Amino acid sequence: MQAIMESIFDIAYLVTAGLLGILILKNAKGKNEYILFGSMTLLLGLGDSFHLIARIYAMWNGGTQNYPVALGFGKLVTSITMTVFYILLYHFWQKHNHINISKRSSKIITFIIYGLAIARIGLCVFPQNGWFVNDSSYEWGIYRNIPFIVMGGMIAVLYFKKNFLIKDRYFRFMWLAIAISFVFYVITVLGTEFYPLLGMMMIPKTCAYIWMITMGYRELT
């Protein structure tokens, strides 16, 4: 039953992300910010597909414990593409932002965001992570996510401040969707090792991503 339900959910998520990304690009009408948002959405689906398709296959062919390399590679790819996804989400904030902000402040924020992203990706490629074995490193799972969580928190605050200063009809809850996704992500990272059922927290995290990209789609339709 778990394999059936999880497979249906994962496929629905990937198809939804792909379709919304295509529709956003189709309706962008040359607007750079929406070309960016559509590309970001497609990257989200593509990156997650490396892990989710491998996981679906594994669940129906002997269990996930028998495919540590495929699943580990998928997790690694997803970790990197998700980091890039948030960089693009930050740049969308820049392009869609109508708040007066000095060039110096903008450069500082961009420097910090990119610094955290580079640190995150750099930590992801260390062999100590143990991506390709069943017993991957719990400690390195925490290390590599520290800069990622800080980066996500910064981006959530930027969207929150924008909504506080300028009422944005379609993106007014972007900060909340980002916050929800990271809350459930942290629960999964910290707790699954001890309570495997907490892996189910990836479902609301994924729903938060769909909420994010739906905001962009709604503004264009």
MARDOFI-932715 format. One record per residue (C-alpha): residue number from 1; x, y, z. Coordinates in nm, 4 decimals, decimal comma. Layout:
<rs>
[NUM; [X; Y; Z]]
...
</rs>
This chain:
<rs>
[1; [0,0000; 0,0000; 0,0000]]
[2; [0,2832; 0,2411; 0,0843]]
[3; [0,4450; 0,1786; -0,2537]]
[4; [0,1165; 0,2493; -0,4341]]
[5; [0,0357; 0,5699; -0,2455]]
[6; [0,3896; 0,7064; -0,2534]]
[7; [0,4278; 0,6302; -0,6246]]
[8; [0,0995; 0,8064; -0,7071]]
[9; [0,1963; 1,1107; -0,5018]]
[10; [0,5484; 1,1340; -0,6477]]
[11; [0,4319; 1,0956; -1,0074]]
[12; [0,1546; 1,3522; -0,9550]]
[13; [0,4094; 1,5951; -0,8099]]
[14; [0,6578; 1,5532; -1,0952]]
[15; [0,3879; 1,5849; -1,3618]]
[16; [0,2419; 1,8931; -1,1897]]
[17; [0,5804; 2,0635; -1,1619]]
[18; [0,6597; 1,9864; -1,5243]]
[19; [0,3253; 2,1081; -1,6586]]
[20; [0,3245; 2,4263; -1,4502]]
[21; [0,6800; 2,5031; -1,5588]]
[22; [0,5883; 2,4631; -1,9257]]
[23; [0,2707; 2,6713; -1,8897]]
[24; [0,4545; 2,9504; -1,7057]]
[25; [0,7177; 2,9662; -1,9817]]
[26; [0,4467; 2,9559; -2,2497]]
[27; [0,2641; 3,2501; -2,0926]]
[28; [0,5737; 3,4486; -1,9946]]
[29; [0,5478; 3,6613; -2,3129]]
[30; [0,9114; 3,7580; -2,3019]]
[31; [0,9083; 3,8771; -1,9402]]
[32; [1,2444; 3,7841; -1,7958]]
[33; [1,1147; 3,7371; -1,4430]]
[34; [0,8604; 3,4769; -1,5538]]
[35; [1,1047; 3,3024; -1,7841]]
[36; [1,3161; 3,2757; -1,4708]]
[37; [1,0227; 3,1458; -1,2642]]
[38; [0,9260; 2,8897; -1,5284]]
[39; [1,2841; 2,7683; -1,5623]]
[40; [1,3077; 2,7458; -1,1855]]
[41; [0,9916; 2,5348; -1,1768]]
[42; [1,1198; 2,2941; -1,4425]]
[43; [1,4495; 2,2641; -1,2566]]
[44; [1,2568; 2,1720; -0,9422]]
[45; [1,0789; 1,8854; -1,1158]]
[46; [1,3826; 1,7691; -1,3102]]
[47; [1,6095; 1,7667; -1,0061]]
[48; [1,3623; 1,5800; -0,7870]]
[49; [1,2950; 1,3268; -1,0624]]
[50; [1,6468; 1,1853; -1,0249]]
[51; [1,5631; 1,0731; -0,6727]]
[52; [1,1906; 1,0067; -0,6966]]
[53; [1,1979; 0,7943; -1,0144]]
[54; [1,4807; 0,5860; -0,8678]]
[55; [1,2843; 0,5508; -0,5447]]
[56; [0,9659; 0,4431; -0,7238]]
[57; [1,1602; 0,1831; -0,9211]]
[58; [1,3310; 0,0556; -0,6062]]
[59; [1,0063; 0,0222; -0,4114]]
[60; [0,8595; -0,1998; -0,6845]]
[61; [1,1749; -0,4050; -0,7400]]
[62; [1,2989; -0,5484; -0,4127]]
[63; [1,3120; -0,2431; -0,1861]]
[64; [1,5133; 0,0755; -0,1502]]
[65; [1,7883; -0,1010; 0,0464]]
[66; [1,8923; -0,2800; -0,2753]]
[67; [1,9642; 0,0362; -0,4735]]
[68; [2,1911; 0,2549; -0,2589]]
[69; [2,3923; 0,3929; -0,5541]]
[70; [2,0932; 0,4993; -0,7666]]
[71; [1,9101; 0,6491; -0,4687]]
[72; [2,2215; 0,8168; -0,3347]]
[73; [2,3019; 0,9711; -0,6707]]
[74; [1,9434; 1,0930; -0,6933]]
[75; [1,9662; 1,2517; -0,3488]]
[76; [2,2934; 1,4210; -0,4411]]
[77; [2,1510; 1,5650; -0,7629]]
[78; [1,8359; 1,6792; -0,5813]]
[79; [2,0434; 1,8462; -0,3081]]
[80; [2,2343; 2,0490; -0,5680]]
[81; [1,9372; 2,1390; -0,7889]]
[82; [1,7315; 2,2397; -0,4855]]
[83; [2,0086; 2,4789; -0,3861]]
[84; [2,0057; 2,6293; -0,7362]]
[85; [1,6253; 2,6475; -0,7169]]
[86; [1,6484; 2,8774; -0,4146]]
[87; [1,9131; 3,0918; -0,5831]]
[88; [1,6718; 3,1424; -0,8738]]
[89; [1,3878; 3,2116; -0,6300]]
[90; [1,6063; 3,4804; -0,4747]]
[91; [1,6739; 3,6351; -0,8168]]
[92; [1,3001; 3,6288; -0,8886]]
[93; [1,2534; 3,8282; -0,5684]]
[94; [1,5046; 4,0783; -0,7038]]
[95; [1,3302; 4,1143; -1,0393]]
[96; [0,9783; 4,1139; -0,8951]]
[97; [1,0732; 4,3423; -0,6093]]
[98; [0,9494; 4,7016; -0,6038]]
[99; [1,1033; 4,7955; -0,2703]]
[100; [1,3744; 5,0587; -0,2738]]
[101; [1,6994; 4,8920; -0,1751]]
[102; [2,0494; 5,0297; -0,2174]]
[103; [2,2903; 4,8685; -0,4603]]
[104; [2,5320; 4,8089; -0,1732]]
[105; [2,2704; 4,6230; 0,0316]]
[106; [2,1691; 4,4217; -0,2740]]
[107; [2,5297; 4,3212; -0,3401]]
[108; [2,5823; 4,2187; 0,0224]]
[109; [2,2682; 4,0047; 0,0260]]
[110; [2,3621; 3,8435; -0,3059]]
[111; [2,7140; 3,7731; -0,1792]]
[112; [2,5795; 3,6027; 0,1333]]
[113; [2,3203; 3,3981; -0,0611]]
[114; [2,5818; 3,2755; -0,3076]]
[115; [2,8333; 3,2108; -0,0305]]
[116; [2,5834; 2,9905; 0,1524]]
[117; [2,4893; 2,8120; -0,1707]]
[118; [2,8532; 2,7397; -0,2543]]
[119; [2,9133; 2,6144; 0,0992]]
[120; [2,6073; 2,3899; 0,0736]]
[121; [2,7088; 2,2399; -0,2616]]
[122; [3,0694; 2,2072; -0,1469]]
[123; [2,9638; 2,0111; 0,1615]]
[124; [2,7361; 1,7919; -0,0518]]
[125; [3,0227; 1,6612; -0,2652]]
[126; [3,2391; 1,5474; 0,0264]]
[127; [3,2714; 1,1650; 0,0261]]
[128; [3,2051; 1,1653; 0,4019]]
[129; [2,8368; 1,2101; 0,3205]]
[130; [2,8208; 0,8457; 0,2207]]
[131; [2,5683; 0,9054; -0,0550]]
[132; [2,6144; 0,5648; -0,2173]]
[133; [2,5754; 0,3400; 0,0852]]
[134; [2,2679; 0,2497; 0,2868]]
[135; [2,4215; 0,3710; 0,6116]]
[136; [2,4921; 0,7324; 0,5115]]
[137; [2,6386; 0,9785; 0,7596]]
[138; [2,3807; 1,1386; 0,9901]]
[139; [2,6303; 1,4045; 1,1024]]
[140; [2,7141; 1,5101; 0,7466]]
[141; [2,3443; 1,5222; 0,6708]]
[142; [2,3298; 1,7967; 0,9328]]
[143; [2,6511; 1,9722; 0,8255]]
[144; [2,5490; 2,0112; 0,4607]]
[145; [2,2053; 2,1407; 0,5527]]
[146; [2,3171; 2,4178; 0,7890]]
[147; [2,4061; 2,6694; 0,5115]]
[148; [2,1019; 2,5555; 0,3125]]
[149; [1,8649; 2,6267; 0,6001]]
[150; [2,0253; 2,9656; 0,6679]]
[151; [1,9927; 3,0539; 0,2995]]
[152; [1,6279; 2,9470; 0,2945]]
[153; [1,5596; 3,1471; 0,6088]]
[154; [1,7111; 3,4588; 0,4530]]
[155; [1,5007; 3,4231; 0,1386]]
[156; [1,1843; 3,3685; 0,3450]]
[157; [1,2588; 3,6883; 0,5395]]
[158; [1,3114; 3,8832; 0,2153]]
[159; [0,9730; 3,7726; 0,0838]]
[160; [0,8121; 3,8461; 0,4199]]
[161; [0,9530; 4,2005; 0,4268]]
[162; [0,8333; 4,2562; 0,0709]]
[163; [0,4824; 4,1461; 0,1635]]
[164; [0,4892; 4,3647; 0,4750]]
[165; [0,5874; 4,6752; 0,2790]]
[166; [0,4061; 4,6054; -0,0475]]
[167; [0,0923; 4,3946; -0,0555]]
[168; [0,1598; 4,1428; -0,3305]]
[169; [-0,1629; 3,9709; -0,4240]]
[170; [-0,0138; 3,6524; -0,5640]]
[171; [0,3130; 3,6163; -0,3760]]
[172; [0,2004; 3,7409; -0,0353]]
[173; [0,2371; 3,3927; 0,1155]]
[174; [0,5611; 3,2932; -0,0558]]
[175; [0,7501; 3,3501; 0,2694]]
[176; [0,5125; 3,1140; 0,4495]]
[177; [0,5445; 2,8417; 0,1857]]
[178; [0,9248; 2,8643; 0,2092]]
[179; [0,9107; 2,8499; 0,5895]]
[180; [0,6773; 2,5480; 0,5864]]
[181; [0,8971; 2,3614; 0,3397]]
[182; [1,2042; 2,4119; 0,5571]]
[183; [1,0287; 2,3240; 0,8839]]
[184; [0,9214; 1,9857; 0,7500]]
[185; [1,2572; 1,9381; 0,5789]]
[186; [1,4414; 1,9929; 0,9076]]
[187; [1,2097; 1,7498; 1,0868]]
[188; [1,2887; 1,4894; 0,8214]]
[189; [1,6654; 1,5470; 0,8309]]
[190; [1,6895; 1,5373; 1,2096]]
[191; [1,4297; 1,2770; 1,2920]]
[192; [1,4142; 1,0094; 1,0226]]
[193; [1,7301; 0,8413; 1,1514]]
[194; [1,5546; 0,7672; 1,4821]]
[195; [1,1889; 0,7595; 1,3742]]
[196; [1,1600; 0,6419; 1,0106]]
[197; [0,7928; 0,7420; 0,9929]]
[198; [0,9053; 1,1054; 1,0045]]
[199; [1,0104; 1,0545; 0,6448]]
[200; [0,6432; 1,1173; 0,5708]]
[201; [0,7098; 1,4830; 0,6507]]
[202; [0,8488; 1,5110; 0,2991]]
[203; [0,4863; 1,5063; 0,1784]]
[204; [0,3877; 1,8463; 0,3276]]
[205; [0,7308; 1,9773; 0,2250]]
[206; [0,6575; 1,8780; -0,1329]]
[207; [0,3091; 2,0314; -0,1118]]
[208; [0,4730; 2,3582; -0,0048]]
[209; [0,6838; 2,3520; -0,3235]]
[210; [0,3723; 2,3047; -0,5345]]
[211; [0,2181; 2,5985; -0,3492]]
[212; [0,5224; 2,8126; -0,4344]]
[213; [0,5135; 2,7439; -0,8059]]
[214; [0,1341; 2,7720; -0,8195]]
[215; [0,1699; 3,1348; -0,7051]]
[216; [0,3691; 3,2176; -1,0154]]
[217; [0,1288; 3,0288; -1,2396]]
[218; [-0,1754; 3,2107; -1,0940]]
[219; [-0,0261; 3,5534; -1,1602]]
[220; [0,0199; 3,4680; -1,5269]]
[221; [-0,3304; 3,3298; -1,5809]]
</rs>
